Amino acid sequence: MIIADLTIWSAALRGHSRGFEALFATHVQRGEVTAPGLVFAQLIGECEEHTDAARLRTWAQQVPPLDEPRTAWIAAGDLVSHLTEHGAFVSLVDAYVICLALREDAQVWSLNPRFEDVGRVVPLKRYLPPGT
């Protein structure tokens, strides 16, 4: 399973590139990519266009659900603290995505360069599309 962060869903909305769009669509159609509800909620809250919000709602309903235990938020806070101590800085939302990925033994798909730093501190599996 691949857990995509805010940057991926945002790029999909913007039409990042033709190759990206095709890859993204394939993963969504095959049920290989997902995200926690928070990712969709944050992006919907930031949408200026109703059509973008509608697309996000559709994706949120299409992707496989993630098991999001109540303790995941505490783990995310702990992870932010741990990463900060090691010079790797991510938002709480990113840490939440990372915690879920670690728990599910999933890959994280992100365009955020800070995830490289995270991988030096915790055993994060990153999804790197072919040719990157």
C-alpha positions in Angstrom: 0.0 0.0 0.0 1.1 3.6 -0.7 0.0 6.4 1.6 0.1 9.7 -0.3 0.6 12.9 1.6 -0.8 16.4 1.0 1.7 17.2 -1.7 0.6 14.3 -3.9 -3.1 15.0 -3.7 -2.5 18.7 -4.2 -0.3 18.0 -7.3 -3.0 15.7 -8.7 -5.5 18.6 -8.3 -3.2 21.0 -10.1 -2.3 18.6 -12.9 1.4 18.3 -12.0 2.4 16.7 -15.2 1.0 14.3 -17.8 3.2 11.4 -16.6 2.3 12.1 -12.9 -1.4 12.3 -13.7 -1.4 8.9 -15.5 0.6 7.3 -12.7 -1.6 8.8 -10.0 -4.8 7.7 -11.8 -3.5 4.2 -12.2 -2.7 3.8 -8.5 -6.1 5.2 -7.5 -7.9 2.9 -9.9 -6.0 -0.1 -8.7 -6.7 0.7 -5.0 -2.9 1.0 -4.4 -2.9 4.5 -2.9 -4.7 6.0 0.1 -4.5 8.7 2.6 -5.9 9.4 6.1 -9.2 11.5 6.1 -7.2 14.4 7.6 -5.3 14.9 4.3 -8.5 15.2 2.3 -10.1 17.4 5.0 -7.2 19.8 5.0 -7.1 20.1 1.3 -10.9 20.5 1.0 -10.7 23.3 3.6 -8.1 25.1 1.5 -10.0 24.7 -1.8 -11.0 27.8 -3.6 -12.9 25.9 -6.3 -16.0 23.8 -5.6 -14.9 21.4 -8.4 -11.6 20.7 -6.6 -13.4 20.0 -3.3 -15.7 17.6 -5.2 -12.8 15.8 -6.7 -11.2 15.4 -3.3 -14.4 14.1 -1.8 -14.6 11.5 -4.6 -11.0 10.4 -4.1 -11.6 10.2 -0.3 -14.5 7.8 -1.0 -12.6 5.8 -3.6 -9.4 5.0 -1.8 -9.0 2.0 0.6 -9.7 3.1 4.2 -6.9 3.3 6.7 -7.1 2.0 10.2 -6.5 5.2 12.2 -6.2 4.2 15.9 -6.9 6.9 18.5 -3.3 6.7 19.7 -1.9 7.6 16.2 -2.1 11.3 17.1 0.0 10.8 20.3 2.5 8.8 18.2 2.6 11.6 15.7 3.4 14.2 18.4 6.1 11.9 19.8 7.5 11.5 16.3 7.6 15.3 15.7 9.6 15.6 18.9 12.0 12.7 18.1 12.6 14.0 14.5 13.2 17.5 15.8 15.8 16.2 18.2 17.6 14.7 15.1 17.3 17.8 12.9 14.4 16.6 10.8 11.4 18.9 10.8 7.9 18.0 9.6 4.4 19.2 10.3 2.1 17.2 12.6 0.0 16.2 9.6 3.1 14.8 7.9 4.1 13.0 11.1 0.6 11.5 11.3 1.0 10.2 7.7 4.4 8.8 8.6 3.2 7.1 11.8 0.4 5.4 9.8 2.8 4.3 7.2 5.2 2.9 9.7 2.3 1.1 11.5 0.9 -0.4 8.2 4.4 -1.1 6.8 3.3 1.1 3.8 5.3 3.3 1.5 4.9 7.1 1.7 4.5 9.1 -1.6 5.5 12.7 -1.2 7.0 15.6 -3.1 8.2 17.1 0.2 12.0 17.0 0.3 11.9 16.9 4.1 10.8 13.3 4.0 14.4 12.4 2.9 15.6 13.7 6.3 12.9 11.6 8.1 14.2 8.5 6.4 17.6 9.1 8.0 16.0 8.9 11.5 13.2 6.3 11.2 12.8 3.4 8.8 10.5 5.2 6.4 9.7 3.4 3.1 9.3 6.0 0.4 7.5 5.4 -2.8 9.7 6.6 -5.6 7.9 6.4 -9.0 9.9 4.9 -11.9 12.3 7.4 -13.4 12.7 9.6 -10.3 
